[in-house]
Amino acid sequence: MSISIDPDVCIGAGQCALTAPGVFTQDDDGFSQVLPGKEDGGGDPLVREAARACPVGAITVSEKGS
């Protein structure tokens, strides 16, 4: 799995960090980031739900090789 956040789309709603805090955080400006070492989702079952929770669709979760 591969996770990416489009910084041009992210509005800093924080739904991803609330849904999957073991994978997502917010930077000093309030925008979402993937935690270091969790770029592959870290096996967290809530990663896809966190992506769906993003109100602006800034998060993309894809299978590796896709």
Secondary structure, DSSP 8 states (H G I E B T S, - for coil): -EEEE-TTT-----HHHHH-TTTEEE-TTS-EEE-TT-TT-TT-TTHHHHHHH-TT--EEEE-TT-
